[in-house]
Amino acid sequence: MRAKALRLLGRREYSVQELEKKLAEHFPEEELLIGEIMTECKNNNWISNVRYAEEFICEKSEHGGWGPMKIAQKLREKGIEKKIIQESLETRFSQNQQRELAQRLAEEKWGLFYKKTAPNRKAAVQRFLVSRGFLFPLILEVTKNLNSREKDLPEDPTPYSETEIQ
């Protein structure tokens, strides 16, 4: 069982909860031994929730385009304590990094919604950023000036008149 734990940890970082669950799946009758192995892993610093959280934040923000709320939620699901999440987000995903990522994602999405009117495009981009886990004040900040770059777009034309509906 110890060898299994070390093999798993050799591949990637795990949260304490994840590794316990993984070992319990492979060795369901060995709860006491799993506890001893987990203690050994923690004492030897082979497993660390702080290290796992920092790696997870870097991976999901840089390569996944996730915002701080989505990252925090996923870390809570993996058994990481709120204090560790908060500290790791502050050190590994600064406000400037969040703003830059949100701005880049907003600009990419803005271009994809070219058939929509400016207000509809802006709303679609805002919904996308919310789904990625960014805070709404930051979303408002980065989407505030999106349509000012394209002056020829109509603001919000009415696509039909009420008489056409009948």
CNS distance restraints for C-alpha pairs under 8 A (distance, minus, plus):
assign (resid   1 and name CA) (resid   5 and name CA) 6.33 0.50 0.50
assign (resid   1 and name CA) (resid  23 and name CA) 7.62 0.50 0.50
assign (resid   1 and name CA) (resid  27 and name CA) 7.73 0.50 0.50
assign (resid   1 and name CA) (resid  34 and name CA) 7.86 0.50 0.50
assign (resid   2 and name CA) (resid   6 and name CA) 6.26 0.50 0.50
assign (resid   2 and name CA) (resid  37 and name CA) 6.30 0.50 0.50
assign (resid   3 and name CA) (resid   7 and name CA) 6.04 0.50 0.50
assign (resid   4 and name CA) (resid   8 and name CA) 6.21 0.50 0.50
assign (resid   4 and name CA) (resid  23 and name CA) 7.83 0.50 0.50
assign (resid   5 and name CA) (resid   9 and name CA) 6.19 0.50 0.50
assign (resid   5 and name CA) (resid  19 and name CA) 7.39 0.50 0.50
assign (resid   5 and name CA) (resid  23 and name CA) 7.09 0.50 0.50
assign (resid   5 and name CA) (resid  37 and name CA) 7.93 0.50 0.50
assign (resid   6 and name CA) (resid  10 and name CA) 5.94 0.50 0.50
assign (resid   7 and name CA) (resid  11 and name CA) 6.68 0.50 0.50
assign (resid   8 and name CA) (resid  12 and name CA) 6.92 0.50 0.50
assign (resid   9 and name CA) (resid  13 and name CA) 5.87 0.50 0.50
assign (resid   9 and name CA) (resid  14 and name CA) 6.68 0.50 0.50
assign (resid   9 and name CA) (resid  46 and name CA) 7.35 0.50 0.50
assign (resid   9 and name CA) (resid  47 and name CA) 7.45 0.50 0.50
assign (resid  13 and name CA) (resid  47 and name CA) 7.18 0.50 0.50
assign (resid  13 and name CA) (resid  51 and name CA) 7.68 0.50 0.50
assign (resid  13 and name CA) (resid  52 and name CA) 5.58 0.50 0.50
assign (resid  13 and name CA) (resid  55 and name CA) 7.84 0.50 0.50
assign (resid  14 and name CA) (resid  18 and name CA) 5.94 0.50 0.50
assign (resid  14 and name CA) (resid  19 and name CA) 5.95 0.50 0.50
assign (resid  14 and name CA) (resid  47 and name CA) 6.86 0.50 0.50
assign (resid  14 and name CA) (resid  48 and name CA) 7.79 0.50 0.50
assign (resid  14 and name CA) (resid  49 and name CA) 7.68 0.50 0.50
assign (resid  14 and name CA) (resid  52 and name CA) 6.10 0.50 0.50
assign (resid  15 and name CA) (resid  19 and name CA) 6.32 0.50 0.50
assign (resid  15 and name CA) (resid  47 and name CA) 7.13 0.50 0.50
assign (resid  15 and name CA) (resid  48 and name CA) 6.71 0.50 0.50
assign (resid  15 and name CA) (resid  49 and name CA) 5.20 0.50 0.50
assign (resid  15 and name CA) (resid  52 and name CA) 5.88 0.50 0.50
assign (resid  15 and name CA) (resid  53 and name CA) 7.89 0.50 0.50
assign (resid  15 and name CA) (resid  78 and name CA) 6.63 0.50 0.50
assign (resid  15 and name CA) (resid  79 and name CA) 7.14 0.50 0.50
assign (resid  15 and name CA) (resid  80 and name CA) 7.19 0.50 0.50
assign (resid  16 and name CA) (resid  20 and name CA) 6.19 0.50 0.50
assign (resid  16 and name CA) (resid  38 and name CA) 7.60 0.50 0.50
assign (resid  16 and name CA) (resid  47 and name CA) 6.80 0.50 0.50
assign (resid  16 and name CA) (resid  48 and name CA) 7.07 0.50 0.50
assign (resid  16 and name CA) (resid  49 and name CA) 6.41 0.50 0.50
assign (resid  16 and name CA) (resid  79 and name CA) 7.49 0.50 0.50
assign (resid  17 and name CA) (resid  21 and name CA) 6.13 0.50 0.50
assign (resid  17 and name CA) (resid  78 and name CA) 6.37 0.50 0.50
assign (resid  17 and name CA) (resid  79 and name CA) 5.64 0.50 0.50
assign (resid  18 and name CA) (resid  22 and name CA) 6.10 0.50 0.50
assign (resid  18 and name CA) (resid  78 and name CA) 6.49 0.50 0.50
assign (resid  18 and name CA) (resid  79 and name CA) 7.84 0.50 0.50
assign (resid  19 and name CA) (resid  23 and name CA) 6.09 0.50 0.50
assign (resid  20 and name CA) (resid  24 and name CA) 6.04 0.50 0.50
assign (resid  20 and name CA) (resid  34 and name CA) 6.98 0.50 0.50
assign (resid  20 and name CA) (resid  38 and name CA) 7.22 0.50 0.50
assign (resid  21 and name CA) (resid  25 and name CA) 6.24 0.50 0.50
assign (resid  22 and name CA) (resid  26 and name CA) 6.62 0.50 0.50
assign (resid  23 and name CA) (resid  27 and name CA) 5.86 0.50 0.50
assign (resid  23 and name CA) (resid  28 and name CA) 7.75 0.50 0.50
assign (resid  23 and name CA) (resid  34 and name CA) 6.90 0.50 0.50
assign (resid  24 and name CA) (resid  28 and name CA) 4.78 0.50 0.50
assign (resid  24 and name CA) (resid  29 and name CA) 7.80 0.50 0.50
assign (resid  24 and name CA) (resid  30 and name CA) 7.46 0.50 0.50
assign (resid  24 and name CA) (resid  31 and name CA) 7.13 0.50 0.50
assign (resid  24 and name CA) (resid  34 and name CA) 7.34 0.50 0.50
assign (resid  27 and name CA) (resid  31 and name CA) 7.95 0.50 0.50
assign (resid  30 and name CA) (resid  34 and name CA) 6.13 0.50 0.50
assign (resid  31 and name CA) (resid  35 and name CA) 6.31 0.50 0.50
assign (resid  32 and name CA) (resid  36 and name CA) 6.47 0.50 0.50
assign (resid  33 and name CA) (resid  37 and name CA) 6.19 0.50 0.50
assign (resid  34 and name CA) (resid  38 and name CA) 6.07 0.50 0.50
assign (resid  35 and name CA) (resid  39 and name CA) 6.20 0.50 0.50
assign (resid  36 and name CA) (resid  40 and name CA) 6.24 0.50 0.50
assign (resid  37 and name CA) (resid  41 and name CA) 6.13 0.50 0.50
assign (resid  38 and name CA) (resid  42 and name CA) 6.18 0.50 0.50
assign (resid  39 and name CA) (resid  43 and name CA) 6.03 0.50 0.50
assign (resid  40 and name CA) (resid  44 and name CA) 6.09 0.50 0.50
assign (resid  41 and name CA) (resid  45 and name CA) 6.03 0.50 0.50
assign (resid  41 and name CA) (resid  46 and name CA) 4.94 0.50 0.50
assign (resid  41 and name CA) (resid  47 and name CA) 5.65 0.50 0.50
assign (resid  42 and name CA) (resid  46 and name CA) 6.07 0.50 0.50
assign (resid  42 and name CA) (resid  47 and name CA) 5.43 0.50 0.50
assign (resid  42 and name CA) (resid  48 and name CA) 6.71 0.50 0.50
assign (resid  47 and name CA) (resid  51 and name CA) 7.90 0.50 0.50
assign (resid  47 and name CA) (resid  52 and name CA) 7.99 0.50 0.50
assign (resid  48 and name CA) (resid  52 and name CA) 6.09 0.50 0.50
assign (resid  49 and name CA) (resid  53 and name CA) 5.94 0.50 0.50
assign (resid  49 and name CA) (resid  80 and name CA) 6.31 0.50 0.50
assign (resid  49 and name CA) (resid  84 and name CA) 7.69 0.50 0.50
assign (resid  50 and name CA) (resid  54 and name CA) 6.22 0.50 0.50
assign (resid  50 and name CA) (resid  84 and name CA) 6.13 0.50 0.50
assign (resid  50 and name CA) (resid  88 and name CA) 7.21 0.50 0.50
assign (resid  51 and name CA) (resid  55 and name CA) 6.20 0.50 0.50
assign (resid  52 and name CA) (resid  56 and name CA) 6.00 0.50 0.50
assign (resid  53 and name CA) (resid  57 and name CA) 6.05 0.50 0.50
assign (resid  53 and name CA) (resid  75 and name CA) 6.95 0.50 0.50
assign (resid  53 and name CA) (resid  80 and name CA) 7.39 0.50 0.50
assign (resid  53 and name CA) (resid  84 and name CA) 7.45 0.50 0.50
assign (resid  53 and name CA) (resid  85 and name CA) 6.64 0.50 0.50
assign (resid  53 and name CA) (resid  88 and name CA) 6.51 0.50 0.50
assign (resid  54 and name CA) (resid  58 and name CA) 6.29 0.50 0.50
assign (resid  54 and name CA) (resid  88 and name CA) 5.58 0.50 0.50
assign (resid  54 and name CA) (resid  89 and name CA) 7.62 0.50 0.50
assign (resid  54 and name CA) (resid  92 and name CA) 6.42 0.50 0.50
assign (resid  55 and name CA) (resid  59 and name CA) 6.15 0.50 0.50
assign (resid  56 and name CA) (resid  60 and name CA) 6.03 0.50 0.50
assign (resid  57 and name CA) (resid  61 and name CA) 5.86 0.50 0.50
assign (resid  57 and name CA) (resid  71 and name CA) 6.57 0.50 0.50
assign (resid  57 and name CA) (resid  88 and name CA) 7.66 0.50 0.50
assign (resid  57 and name CA) (resid  89 and name CA) 7.01 0.50 0.50
assign (resid  57 and name CA) (resid  92 and name CA) 6.80 0.50 0.50
assign (resid  57 and name CA) (resid  93 and name CA) 7.18 0.50 0.50
assign (resid  58 and name CA) (resid  62 and name CA) 5.79 0.50 0.50
assign (resid  58 and name CA) (resid  63 and name CA) 7.91 0.50 0.50
assign (resid  58 and name CA) (resid  92 and name CA) 6.64 0.50 0.50
assign (resid  58 and name CA) (resid  93 and name CA) 7.44 0.50 0.50
assign (resid  59 and name CA) (resid  63 and name CA) 5.57 0.50 0.50
assign (resid  59 and name CA) (resid  64 and name CA) 6.77 0.50 0.50
assign (resid  60 and name CA) (resid  64 and name CA) 4.40 0.50 0.50
assign (resid  60 and name CA) (resid  65 and name CA) 6.24 0.50 0.50
assign (resid  60 and name CA) (resid  66 and name CA) 5.58 0.50 0.50
assign (resid  60 and name CA) (resid  71 and name CA) 7.11 0.50 0.50
assign (resid  61 and name CA) (resid  65 and name CA) 4.91 0.50 0.50
assign (resid  61 and name CA) (resid  66 and name CA) 4.87 0.50 0.50
assign (resid  61 and name CA) (resid  67 and name CA) 6.50 0.50 0.50
assign (resid  61 and name CA) (resid  71 and name CA) 7.97 0.50 0.50
assign (resid  61 and name CA) (resid  93 and name CA) 7.59 0.50 0.50
assign (resid  61 and name CA) (resid 101 and name CA) 7.94 0.50 0.50
assign (resid  62 and name CA) (resid  66 and name CA) 7.91 0.50 0.50
assign (resid  65 and name CA) (resid 101 and name CA) 7.00 0.50 0.50
assign (resid  65 and name CA) (resid 105 and name CA) 7.57 0.50 0.50
assign (resid  65 and name CA) (resid 132 and name CA) 7.10 0.50 0.50
assign (resid  66 and name CA) (resid  70 and name CA) 6.31 0.50 0.50
assign (resid  66 and name CA) (resid  71 and name CA) 6.47 0.50 0.50
assign (resid  66 and name CA) (resid 132 and name CA) 5.09 0.50 0.50
assign (resid  66 and name CA) (resid 133 and name CA) 6.11 0.50 0.50
assign (resid  66 and name CA) (resid 134 and name CA) 7.64 0.50 0.50
assign (resid  67 and name CA) (resid  71 and name CA) 6.32 0.50 0.50
assign (resid  67 and name CA) (resid  98 and name CA) 6.86 0.50 0.50
assign (resid  67 and name CA) (resid 102 and name CA) 7.79 0.50 0.50
assign (resid  67 and name CA) (resid 129 and name CA) 7.99 0.50 0.50
assign (resid  67 and name CA) (resid 132 and name CA) 5.58 0.50 0.50
assign (resid  67 and name CA) (resid 133 and name CA) 4.31 0.50 0.50
assign (resid  67 and name CA) (resid 134 and name CA) 4.53 0.50 0.50
assign (resid  67 and name CA) (resid 135 and name CA) 7.80 0.50 0.50
assign (resid  68 and name CA) (resid  72 and name CA) 5.96 0.50 0.50
assign (resid  68 and name CA) (resid  89 and name CA) 7.16 0.50 0.50
assign (resid  68 and name CA) (resid  93 and name CA) 7.80 0.50 0.50
assign (resid  68 and name CA) (resid  98 and name CA) 7.74 0.50 0.50
assign (resid  68 and name CA) (resid 133 and name CA) 5.90 0.50 0.50
assign (resid  68 and name CA) (resid 134 and name CA) 6.06 0.50 0.50
assign (resid  68 and name CA) (resid 135 and name CA) 7.74 0.50 0.50
assign (resid  69 and name CA) (resid  73 and name CA) 6.16 0.50 0.50
assign (resid  69 and name CA) (resid 133 and name CA) 4.53 0.50 0.50
assign (resid  69 and name CA) (resid 134 and name CA) 6.07 0.50 0.50
assign (resid  69 and name CA) (resid 135 and name CA) 7.09 0.50 0.50
assign (resid  70 and name CA) (resid  74 and name CA) 6.25 0.50 0.50
assign (resid  70 and name CA) (resid 132 and name CA) 6.37 0.50 0.50
assign (resid  70 and name CA) (resid 133 and name CA) 4.33 0.50 0.50
assign (resid  70 and name CA) (resid 134 and name CA) 7.58 0.50 0.50
assign (resid  71 and name CA) (resid  75 and name CA) 6.17 0.50 0.50
assign (resid  71 and name CA) (resid 133 and name CA) 7.31 0.50 0.50
assign (resid  72 and name CA) (resid  76 and name CA) 6.16 0.50 0.50
assign (resid  72 and name CA) (resid  85 and name CA) 6.31 0.50 0.50
assign (resid  73 and name CA) (resid  77 and name CA) 6.34 0.50 0.50
assign (resid  74 and name CA) (resid  78 and name CA) 6.43 0.50 0.50
assign (resid  75 and name CA) (resid  79 and name CA) 6.54 0.50 0.50
assign (resid  75 and name CA) (resid  80 and name CA) 5.51 0.50 0.50
assign (resid  75 and name CA) (resid  85 and name CA) 7.14 0.50 0.50
assign (resid  76 and name CA) (resid  80 and name CA) 5.16 0.50 0.50
assign (resid  76 and name CA) (resid  81 and name CA) 6.70 0.50 0.50
assign (resid  76 and name CA) (resid  82 and name CA) 7.17 0.50 0.50
assign (resid  76 and name CA) (resid  85 and name CA) 8.00 0.50 0.50
assign (resid  80 and name CA) (resid  84 and name CA) 6.78 0.50 0.50
assign (resid  80 and name CA) (resid  85 and name CA) 6.75 0.50 0.50
assign (resid  81 and name CA) (resid  85 and name CA) 6.35 0.50 0.50
assign (resid  82 and name CA) (resid  86 and name CA) 6.09 0.50 0.50
assign (resid  83 and name CA) (resid  87 and name CA) 6.17 0.50 0.50
assign (resid  84 and name CA) (resid  88 and name CA) 5.92 0.50 0.50
assign (resid  85 and name CA) (resid  89 and name CA) 6.02 0.50 0.50
assign (resid  86 and name CA) (resid  90 and name CA) 6.24 0.50 0.50
assign (resid  87 and name CA) (resid  91 and name CA) 6.31 0.50 0.50
assign (resid  88 and name CA) (resid  92 and name CA) 5.72 0.50 0.50
assign (resid  88 and name CA) (resid  93 and name CA) 7.67 0.50 0.50
assign (resid  89 and name CA) (resid  93 and name CA) 5.04 0.50 0.50
assign (resid  89 and name CA) (resid  94 and name CA) 7.03 0.50 0.50
assign (resid  90 and name CA) (resid  94 and name CA) 5.62 0.50 0.50
assign (resid  93 and name CA) (resid  97 and name CA) 5.93 0.50 0.50
assign (resid  93 and name CA) (resid  98 and name CA) 6.53 0.50 0.50
assign (resid  94 and name CA) (resid  98 and name CA) 6.24 0.50 0.50
assign (resid  95 and name CA) (resid  99 and name CA) 6.12 0.50 0.50
assign (resid  96 and name CA) (resid 100 and name CA) 6.10 0.50 0.50
assign (resid  97 and name CA) (resid 101 and name CA) 6.09 0.50 0.50
assign (resid  98 and name CA) (resid 102 and name CA) 6.03 0.50 0.50
assign (resid  98 and name CA) (resid 134 and name CA) 7.98 0.50 0.50
assign (resid  99 and name CA) (resid 103 and name CA) 5.98 0.50 0.50
assign (resid  99 and name CA) (resid 138 and name CA) 6.88 0.50 0.50
assign (resid  99 and name CA) (resid 142 and name CA) 7.33 0.50 0.50
assign (resid 100 and name CA) (resid 104 and name CA) 6.14 0.50 0.50
assign (resid 101 and name CA) (resid 105 and name CA) 6.14 0.50 0.50
assign (resid 102 and name CA) (resid 106 and name CA) 5.94 0.50 0.50
assign (resid 102 and name CA) (resid 129 and name CA) 7.08 0.50 0.50
assign (resid 102 and name CA) (resid 134 and name CA) 7.43 0.50 0.50
assign (resid 102 and name CA) (resid 138 and name CA) 7.89 0.50 0.50
assign (resid 102 and name CA) (resid 139 and name CA) 7.21 0.50 0.50
assign (resid 102 and name CA) (resid 142 and name CA) 6.88 0.50 0.50
assign (resid 103 and name CA) (resid 107 and name CA) 6.14 0.50 0.50
assign (resid 103 and name CA) (resid 142 and name CA) 5.45 0.50 0.50
assign (resid 103 and name CA) (resid 143 and name CA) 7.70 0.50 0.50
assign (resid 104 and name CA) (resid 108 and name CA) 6.25 0.50 0.50
assign (resid 105 and name CA) (resid 109 and name CA) 6.17 0.50 0.50
assign (resid 105 and name CA) (resid 129 and name CA) 7.73 0.50 0.50
assign (resid 106 and name CA) (resid 110 and name CA) 5.93 0.50 0.50
assign (resid 106 and name CA) (resid 125 and name CA) 5.92 0.50 0.50
assign (resid 106 and name CA) (resid 126 and name CA) 7.86 0.50 0.50
assign (resid 106 and name CA) (resid 129 and name CA) 7.30 0.50 0.50
assign (resid 106 and name CA) (resid 142 and name CA) 7.27 0.50 0.50
assign (resid 106 and name CA) (resid 143 and name CA) 6.88 0.50 0.50
assign (resid 107 and name CA) (resid 111 and name CA) 6.47 0.50 0.50
assign (resid 107 and name CA) (resid 146 and name CA) 7.47 0.50 0.50
assign (resid 108 and name CA) (resid 112 and name CA) 6.75 0.50 0.50
assign (resid 109 and name CA) (resid 113 and name CA) 6.50 0.50 0.50
assign (resid 109 and name CA) (resid 125 and name CA) 6.07 0.50 0.50
assign (resid 110 and name CA) (resid 114 and name CA) 6.92 0.50 0.50
assign (resid 110 and name CA) (resid 121 and name CA) 6.40 0.50 0.50
assign (resid 110 and name CA) (resid 122 and name CA) 7.32 0.50 0.50
assign (resid 110 and name CA) (resid 125 and name CA) 6.41 0.50 0.50
assign (resid 110 and name CA) (resid 146 and name CA) 7.59 0.50 0.50
assign (resid 113 and name CA) (resid 121 and name CA) 5.81 0.50 0.50
assign (resid 113 and name CA) (resid 124 and name CA) 7.93 0.50 0.50
assign (resid 114 and name CA) (resid 121 and name CA) 7.47 0.50 0.50
assign (resid 116 and name CA) (resid 120 and name CA) 5.89 0.50 0.50
assign (resid 116 and name CA) (resid 121 and name CA) 5.58 0.50 0.50
assign (resid 117 and name CA) (resid 121 and name CA) 5.99 0.50 0.50
assign (resid 117 and name CA) (resid 153 and name CA) 7.04 0.50 0.50
assign (resid 117 and name CA) (resid 154 and name CA) 6.34 0.50 0.50
assign (resid 117 and name CA) (resid 155 and name CA) 6.42 0.50 0.50
assign (resid 117 and name CA) (resid 156 and name CA) 5.95 0.50 0.50
assign (resid 117 and name CA) (resid 157 and name CA) 7.61 0.50 0.50
assign (resid 118 and name CA) (resid 122 and name CA) 6.08 0.50 0.50
assign (resid 118 and name CA) (resid 147 and name CA) 5.98 0.50 0.50
assign (resid 118 and name CA) (resid 153 and name CA) 6.58 0.50 0.50
assign (resid 118 and name CA) (resid 154 and name CA) 6.74 0.50 0.50
assign (resid 118 and name CA) (resid 155 and name CA) 5.57 0.50 0.50
assign (resid 118 and name CA) (resid 156 and name CA) 6.85 0.50 0.50
assign (resid 119 and name CA) (resid 123 and name CA) 6.17 0.50 0.50
assign (resid 119 and name CA) (resid 155 and name CA) 6.51 0.50 0.50
assign (resid 119 and name CA) (resid 156 and name CA) 6.47 0.50 0.50
assign (resid 120 and name CA) (resid 124 and name CA) 6.11 0.50 0.50
assign (resid 121 and name CA) (resid 125 and name CA) 6.17 0.50 0.50
assign (resid 122 and name CA) (resid 126 and name CA) 6.13 0.50 0.50
assign (resid 122 and name CA) (resid 143 and name CA) 6.64 0.50 0.50
assign (resid 122 and name CA) (resid 146 and name CA) 7.40 0.50 0.50
assign (resid 122 and name CA) (resid 147 and name CA) 7.71 0.50 0.50
assign (resid 123 and name CA) (resid 127 and name CA) 6.14 0.50 0.50
assign (resid 124 and name CA) (resid 128 and name CA) 6.20 0.50 0.50
assign (resid 125 and name CA) (resid 129 and name CA) 6.24 0.50 0.50
assign (resid 125 and name CA) (resid 143 and name CA) 7.66 0.50 0.50
assign (resid 126 and name CA) (resid 130 and name CA) 6.18 0.50 0.50
assign (resid 126 and name CA) (resid 139 and name CA) 6.29 0.50 0.50
assign (resid 126 and name CA) (resid 140 and name CA) 7.65 0.50 0.50
assign (resid 126 and name CA) (resid 143 and name CA) 7.21 0.50 0.50
assign (resid 127 and name CA) (resid 131 and name CA) 6.21 0.50 0.50
assign (resid 128 and name CA) (resid 132 and name CA) 6.35 0.50 0.50
assign (resid 129 and name CA) (resid 133 and name CA) 6.49 0.50 0.50
assign (resid 129 and name CA) (resid 134 and name CA) 5.81 0.50 0.50
assign (resid 129 and name CA) (resid 139 and name CA) 6.72 0.50 0.50
assign (resid 130 and name CA) (resid 134 and name CA) 5.43 0.50 0.50
assign (resid 130 and name CA) (resid 135 and name CA) 7.02 0.50 0.50
assign (resid 130 and name CA) (resid 136 and name CA) 7.04 0.50 0.50
assign (resid 130 and name CA) (resid 139 and name CA) 7.66 0.50 0.50
assign (resid 134 and name CA) (resid 138 and name CA) 6.99 0.50 0.50
assign (resid 134 and name CA) (resid 139 and name CA) 6.71 0.50 0.50
assign (resid 135 and name CA) (resid 139 and name CA) 6.34 0.50 0.50
assign (resid 136 and name CA) (resid 140 and name CA) 6.11 0.50 0.50
assign (resid 137 and name CA) (resid 141 and name CA) 6.26 0.50 0.50
assign (resid 138 and name CA) (resid 142 and name CA) 6.27 0.50 0.50
assign (resid 139 and name CA) (resid 143 and name CA) 6.04 0.50 0.50
assign (resid 140 and name CA) (resid 144 and name CA) 5.68 0.50 0.50
assign (resid 142 and name CA) (resid 146 and name CA) 7.64 0.50 0.50
assign (resid 145 and name CA) (resid 149 and name CA) 7.27 0.50 0.50
assign (resid 146 and name CA) (resid 150 and name CA) 7.95 0.50 0.50
assign (resid 147 and name CA) (resid 151 and name CA) 7.14 0.50 0.50
assign (resid 147 and name CA) (resid 153 and name CA) 7.75 0.50 0.50
assign (resid 160 and name CA) (resid 164 and name CA) 6.48 0.50 0.50
assign (resid 160 and name CA) (resid 165 and name CA) 7.73 0.50 0.50
assign (resid 161 and name CA) (resid 165 and name CA) 7.21 0.50 0.50
assign (resid 162 and name CA) (resid 166 and name CA) 7.51 0.50 0.50
